[in-house]
Amino acid sequence: MAYVISEECISCGACEPECPVEAISEGEDKFHIDPDICIDCGACEPVCPVEAISPE
């Protein structure tokens, strides 16, 4: 079960450097987590200032 980033994302980029497998990338409107790469570690979730990241 991969983590996902909701529409509440403000594109601050705080989550991207926290991902140990580089599954997070910047999209047009928000950041995105690739579910095929995500290892469900949850490192990105606590650094999100708007709580836009959650388990799928």
Distance bins in CASP14 RR format, pairs under 12 A and 6 or more apart:
PFRMAT RR
TARGET T0000
AUTHOR 0000-0000-0000
RMODE 2
METHOD distances of the structure
MODEL  1
1 33 0 0 0 0 0 1 0 0 0 0 0
1 35 0 0 0 0 1 0 0 0 0 0 0
1 38 0 0 0 0 1 0 0 0 0 0 0
1 39 0 0 0 0 0 1 0 0 0 0 0
1 40 1 0 0 1 0 0 0 0 0 0 0
1 41 0 0 0 0 0 1 0 0 0 0 0
1 42 0 0 0 0 0 1 0 0 0 0 0
1 54 0 0 0 0 0 1 0 0 0 0 0
1 55 1 0 1 0 0 0 0 0 0 0 0
1 56 1 0 1 0 0 0 0 0 0 0 0
2 19 0 0 0 0 0 1 0 0 0 0 0
2 21 0 0 0 0 0 1 0 0 0 0 0
2 23 1 0 0 1 0 0 0 0 0 0 0
2 24 0 0 0 0 0 1 0 0 0 0 0
2 32 0 0 0 0 0 1 0 0 0 0 0
2 33 1 0 0 1 0 0 0 0 0 0 0
2 34 1 0 0 1 0 0 0 0 0 0 0
2 35 1 1 0 0 0 0 0 0 0 0 0
2 36 0 0 0 0 1 0 0 0 0 0 0
2 37 0 0 0 0 1 0 0 0 0 0 0
2 38 1 1 0 0 0 0 0 0 0 0 0
2 39 0 0 0 0 1 0 0 0 0 0 0
2 40 1 0 0 1 0 0 0 0 0 0 0
2 41 0 0 0 0 0 1 0 0 0 0 0
2 42 0 0 0 0 0 1 0 0 0 0 0
2 44 0 0 0 0 0 1 0 0 0 0 0
2 45 0 0 0 0 0 1 0 0 0 0 0
2 53 0 0 0 0 0 1 0 0 0 0 0
2 54 0 0 0 0 0 1 0 0 0 0 0
2 55 1 0 0 1 0 0 0 0 0 0 0
2 56 1 0 1 0 0 0 0 0 0 0 0
3 15 0 0 0 0 1 0 0 0 0 0 0
3 18 0 0 0 0 0 1 0 0 0 0 0
3 19 0 0 0 0 1 0 0 0 0 0 0
3 21 0 0 0 0 0 1 0 0 0 0 0
3 23 0 0 0 0 1 0 0 0 0 0 0
3 24 0 0 0 0 1 0 0 0 0 0 0
3 31 0 0 0 0 0 1 0 0 0 0 0
3 32 0 0 0 0 0 1 0 0 0 0 0
3 33 1 0 1 0 0 0 0 0 0 0 0
3 34 0 0 0 0 0 1 0 0 0 0 0
3 35 0 0 0 0 1 0 0 0 0 0 0
3 37 0 0 0 0 0 1 0 0 0 0 0
3 38 1 0 1 0 0 0 0 0 0 0 0
3 39 0 0 0 0 1 0 0 0 0 0 0
3 40 1 0 0 1 0 0 0 0 0 0 0
3 41 0 0 0 0 1 0 0 0 0 0 0
3 42 1 0 1 0 0 0 0 0 0 0 0
3 43 0 0 0 0 1 0 0 0 0 0 0
3 44 1 0 0 1 0 0 0 0 0 0 0
3 45 1 0 0 1 0 0 0 0 0 0 0
3 46 0 0 0 0 0 1 0 0 0 0 0
3 47 0 0 0 0 0 1 0 0 0 0 0
3 48 0 0 0 0 0 1 0 0 0 0 0
3 52 0 0 0 0 0 1 0 0 0 0 0
3 53 1 0 1 0 0 0 0 0 0 0 0
3 54 1 0 0 1 0 0 0 0 0 0 0
3 55 1 0 1 0 0 0 0 0 0 0 0
3 56 1 0 0 1 0 0 0 0 0 0 0
4 15 0 0 0 0 0 1 0 0 0 0 0
4 23 0 0 0 0 0 1 0 0 0 0 0
4 24 0 0 0 0 0 1 0 0 0 0 0
4 30 0 0 0 0 0 1 0 0 0 0 0
4 31 0 0 0 0 0 1 0 0 0 0 0
4 32 0 0 0 0 1 0 0 0 0 0 0
4 33 1 0 0 1 0 0 0 0 0 0 0
4 34 0 0 0 0 0 1 0 0 0 0 0
4 35 1 0 0 1 0 0 0 0 0 0 0
4 38 0 0 0 0 1 0 0 0 0 0 0
4 40 0 0 0 0 0 1 0 0 0 0 0
4 42 0 0 0 0 0 1 0 0 0 0 0
4 44 0 0 0 0 0 1 0 0 0 0 0
4 45 0 0 0 0 0 1 0 0 0 0 0
4 48 0 0 0 0 0 1 0 0 0 0 0
4 52 0 0 0 0 1 0 0 0 0 0 0
4 53 1 0 0 1 0 0 0 0 0 0 0
4 54 1 0 0 1 0 0 0 0 0 0 0
4 55 1 0 0 1 0 0 0 0 0 0 0
4 56 1 0 1 0 0 0 0 0 0 0 0
5 11 0 0 0 0 1 0 0 0 0 0 0
5 12 0 0 0 0 0 1 0 0 0 0 0
5 13 0 0 0 0 0 1 0 0 0 0 0
5 14 0 0 0 0 0 1 0 0 0 0 0
5 15 1 0 0 1 0 0 0 0 0 0 0
5 16 0 0 0 0 0 1 0 0 0 0 0
5 19 0 0 0 0 0 1 0 0 0 0 0
5 23 0 0 0 0 0 1 0 0 0 0 0
5 24 1 0 0 1 0 0 0 0 0 0 0
5 25 0 0 0 0 0 1 0 0 0 0 0
5 26 0 0 0 0 0 1 0 0 0 0 0
5 27 0 0 0 0 1 0 0 0 0 0 0
5 29 0 0 0 0 0 1 0 0 0 0 0
5 30 1 0 1 0 0 0 0 0 0 0 0
5 31 1 0 1 0 0 0 0 0 0 0 0
5 32 1 0 0 1 0 0 0 0 0 0 0
5 33 1 0 1 0 0 0 0 0 0 0 0
5 34 0 0 0 0 0 1 0 0 0 0 0
5 35 0 0 0 0 0 1 0 0 0 0 0
5 38 0 0 0 0 0 1 0 0 0 0 0
5 44 0 0 0 0 1 0 0 0 0 0 0
5 45 0 0 0 0 1 0 0 0 0 0 0
5 48 1 0 0 1 0 0 0 0 0 0 0
5 50 0 0 0 0 0 1 0 0 0 0 0
5 51 0 0 0 0 0 1 0 0 0 0 0
5 52 1 0 1 0 0 0 0 0 0 0 0
5 53 1 0 1 0 0 0 0 0 0 0 0
5 54 0 0 0 0 1 0 0 0 0 0 0
5 55 0 0 0 0 0 1 0 0 0 0 0
5 56 0 0 0 0 0 1 0 0 0 0 0
6 29 0 0 0 0 0 1 0 0 0 0 0
6 30 0 0 0 0 1 0 0 0 0 0 0
6 31 0 0 0 0 0 1 0 0 0 0 0
6 32 0 0 0 0 0 1 0 0 0 0 0
6 33 0 0 0 0 0 1 0 0 0 0 0
6 45 0 0 0 0 0 1 0 0 0 0 0
6 48 0 0 0 0 1 0 0 0 0 0 0
6 50 0 0 0 0 1 0 0 0 0 0 0
6 51 0 0 0 0 1 0 0 0 0 0 0
6 52 1 0 1 0 0 0 0 0 0 0 0
6 53 1 0 0 1 0 0 0 0 0 0 0
6 54 1 0 0 1 0 0 0 0 0 0 0
6 55 0 0 0 0 0 1 0 0 0 0 0
6 56 0 0 0 0 0 1 0 0 0 0 0
7 29 0 0 0 0 1 0 0 0 0 0 0
7 30 1 0 0 1 0 0 0 0 0 0 0
7 31 0 0 0 0 0 1 0 0 0 0 0
7 32 0 0 0 0 0 1 0 0 0 0 0
7 50 0 0 0 0 0 1 0 0 0 0 0
7 52 1 0 0 1 0 0 0 0 0 0 0
7 53 0 0 0 0 0 1 0 0 0 0 0
8 29 0 0 0 0 0 1 0 0 0 0 0
8 30 0 0 0 0 1 0 0 0 0 0 0
8 31 0 0 0 0 0 1 0 0 0 0 0
8 48 0 0 0 0 1 0 0 0 0 0 0
8 49 0 0 0 0 0 1 0 0 0 0 0
8 50 1 0 1 0 0 0 0 0 0 0 0
8 51 1 0 0 1 0 0 0 0 0 0 0
8 52 1 0 1 0 0 0 0 0 0 0 0
8 53 0 0 0 0 1 0 0 0 0 0 0
8 54 0 0 0 0 1 0 0 0 0 0 0
9 15 0 0 0 0 1 0 0 0 0 0 0
9 16 0 0 0 0 0 1 0 0 0 0 0
9 24 0 0 0 0 0 1 0 0 0 0 0
9 26 0 0 0 0 1 0 0 0 0 0 0
9 27 0 0 0 0 1 0 0 0 0 0 0
9 28 0 0 0 0 0 1 0 0 0 0 0
9 29 1 0 0 1 0 0 0 0 0 0 0
9 30 1 1 0 0 0 0 0 0 0 0 0
9 31 1 0 1 0 0 0 0 0 0 0 0
9 32 0 0 0 0 1 0 0 0 0 0 0
9 33 0 0 0 0 0 1 0 0 0 0 0
9 44 0 0 0 0 0 1 0 0 0 0 0
9 48 1 0 0 1 0 0 0 0 0 0 0
9 49 0 0 0 0 0 1 0 0 0 0 0
9 50 1 0 0 1 0 0 0 0 0 0 0
9 51 0 0 0 0 0 1 0 0 0 0 0
9 52 1 0 1 0 0 0 0 0 0 0 0
9 53 0 0 0 0 1 0 0 0 0 0 0
9 54 0 0 0 0 0 1 0 0 0 0 0
10 29 0 0 0 0 0 1 0 0 0 0 0
10 30 1 0 0 1 0 0 0 0 0 0 0
10 31 0 0 0 0 1 0 0 0 0 0 0
10 48 0 0 0 0 1 0 0 0 0 0 0
10 49 1 0 0 1 0 0 0 0 0 0 0
10 50 1 0 1 0 0 0 0 0 0 0 0
10 51 0 0 0 0 0 1 0 0 0 0 0
10 52 1 0 0 1 0 0 0 0 0 0 0
10 53 0 0 0 0 0 1 0 0 0 0 0
11 24 0 0 0 0 0 1 0 0 0 0 0
11 25 0 0 0 0 0 1 0 0 0 0 0
11 26 1 0 0 1 0 0 0 0 0 0 0
11 27 1 0 0 1 0 0 0 0 0 0 0
11 28 0 0 0 0 1 0 0 0 0 0 0
11 29 1 0 0 1 0 0 0 0 0 0 0
11 30 1 0 1 0 0 0 0 0 0 0 0
11 31 1 0 0 1 0 0 0 0 0 0 0
11 32 0 0 0 0 0 1 0 0 0 0 0
11 48 0 0 0 0 0 1 0 0 0 0 0
11 49 0 0 0 0 0 1 0 0 0 0 0
11 50 0 0 0 0 0 1 0 0 0 0 0
11 52 0 0 0 0 1 0 0 0 0 0 0
12 24 0 0 0 0 0 1 0 0 0 0 0
12 26 0 0 0 0 0 1 0 0 0 0 0
12 30 0 0 0 0 0 1 0 0 0 0 0
12 31 0 0 0 0 1 0 0 0 0 0 0
12 44 0 0 0 0 0 1 0 0 0 0 0
12 47 0 0 0 0 1 0 0 0 0 0 0
12 48 0 0 0 0 1 0 0 0 0 0 0
12 49 1 0 0 1 0 0 0 0 0 0 0
12 50 0 0 0 0 1 0 0 0 0 0 0
12 52 0 0 0 0 1 0 0 0 0 0 0
12 53 0 0 0 0 0 1 0 0 0 0 0
13 19 0 0 0 0 0 1 0 0 0 0 0
13 24 0 0 0 0 1 0 0 0 0 0 0
13 25 0 0 0 0 0 1 0 0 0 0 0
13 26 1 0 0 1 0 0 0 0 0 0 0
13 27 0 0 0 0 0 1 0 0 0 0 0
13 30 0 0 0 0 1 0 0 0 0 0 0
13 31 1 0 0 1 0 0 0 0 0 0 0
13 32 0 0 0 0 0 1 0 0 0 0 0
13 44 0 0 0 0 1 0 0 0 0 0 0
13 47 0 0 0 0 1 0 0 0 0 0 0
13 48 0 0 0 0 1 0 0 0 0 0 0
13 49 0 0 0 0 1 0 0 0 0 0 0
13 50 0 0 0 0 0 1 0 0 0 0 0
13 52 0 0 0 0 0 1 0 0 0 0 0
13 53 0 0 0 0 0 1 0 0 0 0 0
14 24 0 0 0 0 0 1 0 0 0 0 0
14 26 0 0 0 0 0 1 0 0 0 0 0
14 31 0 0 0 0 1 0 0 0 0 0 0
14 43 0 0 0 0 0 1 0 0 0 0 0
14 44 0 0 0 0 1 0 0 0 0 0 0
14 45 0 0 0 0 0 1 0 0 0 0 0
14 46 0 0 0 0 1 0 0 0 0 0 0
14 47 1 0 1 0 0 0 0 0 0 0 0
14 48 1 0 0 1 0 0 0 0 0 0 0
14 49 1 0 0 1 0 0 0 0 0 0 0
14 50 0 0 0 0 1 0 0 0 0 0 0
14 51 0 0 0 0 0 1 0 0 0 0 0
14 52 0 0 0 0 0 1 0 0 0 0 0
14 53 0 0 0 0 1 0 0 0 0 0 0
15 22 0 0 0 0 0 1 0 0 0 0 0
15 23 0 0 0 0 1 0 0 0 0 0 0
15 24 1 0 1 0 0 0 0 0 0 0 0
15 25 0 0 0 0 0 1 0 0 0 0 0
15 26 0 0 0 0 0 1 0 0 0 0 0
15 30 0 0 0 0 0 1 0 0 0 0 0
15 31 1 0 0 1 0 0 0 0 0 0 0
15 32 0 0 0 0 0 1 0 0 0 0 0
15 33 0 0 0 0 1 0 0 0 0 0 0
15 38 0 0 0 0 0 1 0 0 0 0 0
15 41 0 0 0 0 0 1 0 0 0 0 0
15 42 0 0 0 0 1 0 0 0 0 0 0
15 43 0 0 0 0 1 0 0 0 0 0 0
15 44 1 1 0 0 0 0 0 0 0 0 0
15 45 0 0 0 0 1 0 0 0 0 0 0
15 46 0 0 0 0 1 0 0 0 0 0 0
15 47 1 0 1 0 0 0 0 0 0 0 0
15 48 1 0 1 0 0 0 0 0 0 0 0
15 49 0 0 0 0 1 0 0 0 0 0 0
15 50 0 0 0 0 0 1 0 0 0 0 0
15 51 0 0 0 0 0 1 0 0 0 0 0
15 52 0 0 0 0 1 0 0 0 0 0 0
15 53 1 0 0 1 0 0 0 0 0 0 0
15 54 0 0 0 0 0 1 0 0 0 0 0
16 22 0 0 0 0 1 0 0 0 0 0 0
16 23 0 0 0 0 1 0 0 0 0 0 0
16 24 1 0 1 0 0 0 0 0 0 0 0
16 25 1 0 0 1 0 0 0 0 0 0 0
16 26 1 0 0 1 0 0 0 0 0 0 0
16 27 0 0 0 0 0 1 0 0 0 0 0
16 30 0 0 0 0 0 1 0 0 0 0 0
16 31 1 0 0 1 0 0 0 0 0 0 0
16 32 0 0 0 0 0 1 0 0 0 0 0
16 33 0 0 0 0 1 0 0 0 0 0 0
16 34 0 0 0 0 0 1 0 0 0 0 0
16 43 0 0 0 0 0 1 0 0 0 0 0
16 44 0 0 0 0 1 0 0 0 0 0 0
16 47 0 0 0 0 1 0 0 0 0 0 0
16 48 0 0 0 0 0 1 0 0 0 0 0
16 53 0 0 0 0 0 1 0 0 0 0 0
17 24 0 0 0 0 1 0 0 0 0 0 0
17 26 0 0 0 0 0 1 0 0 0 0 0
17 31 0 0 0 0 0 1 0 0 0 0 0
17 43 0 0 0 0 1 0 0 0 0 0 0
17 44 0 0 0 0 1 0 0 0 0 0 0
17 47 0 0 0 0 1 0 0 0 0 0 0
18 24 1 0 0 1 0 0 0 0 0 0 0
18 31 0 0 0 0 0 1 0 0 0 0 0
18 33 0 0 0 0 0 1 0 0 0 0 0
18 41 0 0 0 0 1 0 0 0 0 0 0
18 42 0 0 0 0 1 0 0 0 0 0 0
18 43 1 0 1 0 0 0 0 0 0 0 0
18 44 1 0 1 0 0 0 0 0 0 0 0
18 45 0 0 0 0 1 0 0 0 0 0 0
18 46 0 0 0 0 1 0 0 0 0 0 0
18 47 1 0 1 0 0 0 0 0 0 0 0
18 48 0 0 0 0 1 0 0 0 0 0 0
18 53 0 0 0 0 1 0 0 0 0 0 0
19 25 0 0 0 0 1 0 0 0 0 0 0
19 31 0 0 0 0 1 0 0 0 0 0 0
19 32 0 0 0 0 0 1 0 0 0 0 0
19 33 1 0 0 1 0 0 0 0 0 0 0
19 34 0 0 0 0 1 0 0 0 0 0 0
19 37 0 0 0 0 1 0 0 0 0 0 0
19 38 1 0 0 1 0 0 0 0 0 0 0
19 39 0 0 0 0 1 0 0 0 0 0 0
19 40 0 0 0 0 0 1 0 0 0 0 0
19 41 0 0 0 0 1 0 0 0 0 0 0
19 42 0 0 0 0 1 0 0 0 0 0 0
19 43 1 0 0 1 0 0 0 0 0 0 0
19 44 1 0 1 0 0 0 0 0 0 0 0
19 45 0 0 0 0 0 1 0 0 0 0 0
19 47 0 0 0 0 0 1 0 0 0 0 0
19 48 0 0 0 0 0 1 0 0 0 0 0
19 53 0 0 0 0 0 1 0 0 0 0 0
20 37 0 0 0 0 0 1 0 0 0 0 0
20 38 0 0 0 0 0 1 0 0 0 0 0
20 39 1 0 0 1 0 0 0 0 0 0 0
20 40 0 0 0 0 0 1 0 0 0 0 0
20 41 1 0 0 1 0 0 0 0 0 0 0
20 42 0 0 0 0 1 0 0 0 0 0 0
20 43 1 0 0 1 0 0 0 0 0 0 0
20 44 0 0 0 0 1 0 0 0 0 0 0
21 33 0 0 0 0 0 1 0 0 0 0 0
21 34 0 0 0 0 1 0 0 0 0 0 0
21 35 0 0 0 0 0 1 0 0 0 0 0
21 36 0 0 0 0 0 1 0 0 0 0 0
21 37 1 0 1 0 0 0 0 0 0 0 0
21 38 1 0 0 1 0 0 0 0 0 0 0
21 39 1 0 1 0 0 0 0 0 0 0 0
21 40 0 0 0 0 0 1 0 0 0 0 0
21 41 0 0 0 0 1 0 0 0 0 0 0
21 42 0 0 0 0 0 1 0 0 0 0 0
21 43 0 0 0 0 1 0 0 0 0 0 0
21 44 0 0 0 0 0 1 0 0 0 0 0
22 33 0 0 0 0 0 1 0 0 0 0 0
22 34 0 0 0 0 1 0 0 0 0 0 0
22 37 1 0 0 1 0 0 0 0 0 0 0
22 38 0 0 0 0 0 1 0 0 0 0 0
22 39 0 0 0 0 0 1 0 0 0 0 0
22 43 0 0 0 0 0 1 0 0 0 0 0
22 44 0 0 0 0 0 1 0 0 0 0 0
23 31 0 0 0 0 0 1 0 0 0 0 0
23 32 0 0 0 0 1 0 0 0 0 0 0
23 33 1 0 1 0 0 0 0 0 0 0 0
23 34 1 0 1 0 0 0 0 0 0 0 0
23 35 0 0 0 0 1 0 0 0 0 0 0
23 36 0 0 0 0 1 0 0 0 0 0 0
23 37 1 1 0 0 0 0 0 0 0 0 0
23 38 1 0 1 0 0 0 0 0 0 0 0
23 39 1 0 0 1 0 0 0 0 0 0 0
23 40 0 0 0 0 1 0 0 0 0 0 0
23 41 0 0 0 0 1 0 0 0 0 0 0
23 42 0 0 0 0 0 1 0 0 0 0 0
23 43 0 0 0 0 0 1 0 0 0 0 0
23 44 0 0 0 0 1 0 0 0 0 0 0
23 53 0 0 0 0 0 1 0 0 0 0 0
24 30 0 0 0 0 0 1 0 0 0 0 0
24 31 1 0 1 0 0 0 0 0 0 0 0
24 32 1 0 0 1 0 0 0 0 0 0 0
24 33 1 0 1 0 0 0 0 0 0 0 0
24 34 1 0 0 1 0 0 0 0 0 0 0
24 35 0 0 0 0 0 1 0 0 0 0 0
24 37 0 0 0 0 1 0 0 0 0 0 0
24 38 0 0 0 0 1 0 0 0 0 0 0
24 39 0 0 0 0 0 1 0 0 0 0 0
24 41 0 0 0 0 0 1 0 0 0 0 0
24 42 0 0 0 0 0 1 0 0 0 0 0
24 43 0 0 0 0 1 0 0 0 0 0 0
24 44 1 0 0 1 0 0 0 0 0 0 0
24 45 0 0 0 0 0 1 0 0 0 0 0
24 47 0 0 0 0 0 1 0 0 0 0 0
24 48 0 0 0 0 0 1 0 0 0 0 0
24 52 0 0 0 0 0 1 0 0 0 0 0
24 53 0 0 0 0 1 0 0 0 0 0 0
25 31 1 0 0 1 0 0 0 0 0 0 0
25 32 1 0 1 0 0 0 0 0 0 0 0
25 33 0 0 0 0 1 0 0 0 0 0 0
25 34 1 0 0 1 0 0 0 0 0 0 0
25 37 0 0 0 0 1 0 0 0 0 0 0
25 38 0 0 0 0 0 1 0 0 0 0 0
26 32 1 0 0 1 0 0 0 0 0 0 0
26 33 0 0 0 0 0 1 0 0 0 0 0
27 33 0 0 0 0 0 1 0 0 0 0 0
27 34 0 0 0 0 0 1 0 0 0 0 0
29 52 0 0 0 0 0 1 0 0 0 0 0
30 48 0 0 0 0 0 1 0 0 0 0 0
30 50 0 0 0 0 0 1 0 0 0 0 0
30 52 1 0 0 1 0 0 0 0 0 0 0
30 53 0 0 0 0 0 1 0 0 0 0 0
31 44 0 0 0 0 1 0 0 0 0 0 0
31 47 0 0 0 0 0 1 0 0 0 0 0
31 48 0 0 0 0 1 0 0 0 0 0 0
31 50 0 0 0 0 0 1 0 0 0 0 0
31 52 0 0 0 0 1 0 0 0 0 0 0
31 53 0 0 0 0 1 0 0 0 0 0 0
32 38 0 0 0 0 0 1 0 0 0 0 0
32 44 0 0 0 0 0 1 0 0 0 0 0
32 52 0 0 0 0 0 1 0 0 0 0 0
32 53 0 0 0 0 0 1 0 0 0 0 0
33 39 0 0 0 0 0 1 0 0 0 0 0
33 40 0 0 0 0 0 1 0 0 0 0 0
33 41 0 0 0 0 0 1 0 0 0 0 0
33 42 0 0 0 0 0 1 0 0 0 0 0
33 43 0 0 0 0 0 1 0 0 0 0 0
33 44 1 0 0 1 0 0 0 0 0 0 0
33 45 0 0 0 0 0 1 0 0 0 0 0
33 48 0 0 0 0 0 1 0 0 0 0 0
33 52 0 0 0 0 0 1 0 0 0 0 0
33 53 1 0 0 1 0 0 0 0 0 0 0
33 54 0 0 0 0 0 1 0 0 0 0 0
33 55 0 0 0 0 0 1 0 0 0 0 0
33 56 0 0 0 0 1 0 0 0 0 0 0
35 55 0 0 0 0 0 1 0 0 0 0 0
35 56 1 0 0 1 0 0 0 0 0 0 0
38 44 0 0 0 0 1 0 0 0 0 0 0
38 45 0 0 0 0 0 1 0 0 0 0 0
38 53 0 0 0 0 0 1 0 0 0 0 0
38 55 0 0 0 0 1 0 0 0 0 0 0
38 56 0 0 0 0 1 0 0 0 0 0 0
40 53 0 0 0 0 0 1 0 0 0 0 0
40 54 0 0 0 0 0 1 0 0 0 0 0
40 55 1 0 0 1 0 0 0 0 0 0 0
40 56 0 0 0 0 1 0 0 0 0 0 0
41 53 0 0 0 0 0 1 0 0 0 0 0
41 55 0 0 0 0 0 1 0 0 0 0 0
42 48 0 0 0 0 0 1 0 0 0 0 0
42 53 1 0 0 1 0 0 0 0 0 0 0
42 54 0 0 0 0 1 0 0 0 0 0 0
42 55 0 0 0 0 1 0 0 0 0 0 0
42 56 0 0 0 0 0 1 0 0 0 0 0
43 53 0 0 0 0 1 0 0 0 0 0 0
44 51 0 0 0 0 0 1 0 0 0 0 0
44 52 0 0 0 0 1 0 0 0 0 0 0
44 53 1 0 1 0 0 0 0 0 0 0 0
44 54 0 0 0 0 0 1 0 0 0 0 0
44 55 0 0 0 0 0 1 0 0 0 0 0
45 51 0 0 0 0 1 0 0 0 0 0 0
45 52 0 0 0 0 1 0 0 0 0 0 0
45 53 1 0 1 0 0 0 0 0 0 0 0
45 54 1 0 0 1 0 0 0 0 0 0 0
45 55 0 0 0 0 1 0 0 0 0 0 0
45 56 0 0 0 0 0 1 0 0 0 0 0
46 53 0 0 0 0 1 0 0 0 0 0 0
46 54 0 0 0 0 0 1 0 0 0 0 0
47 53 0 0 0 0 1 0 0 0 0 0 0
48 54 0 0 0 0 1 0 0 0 0 0 0
END
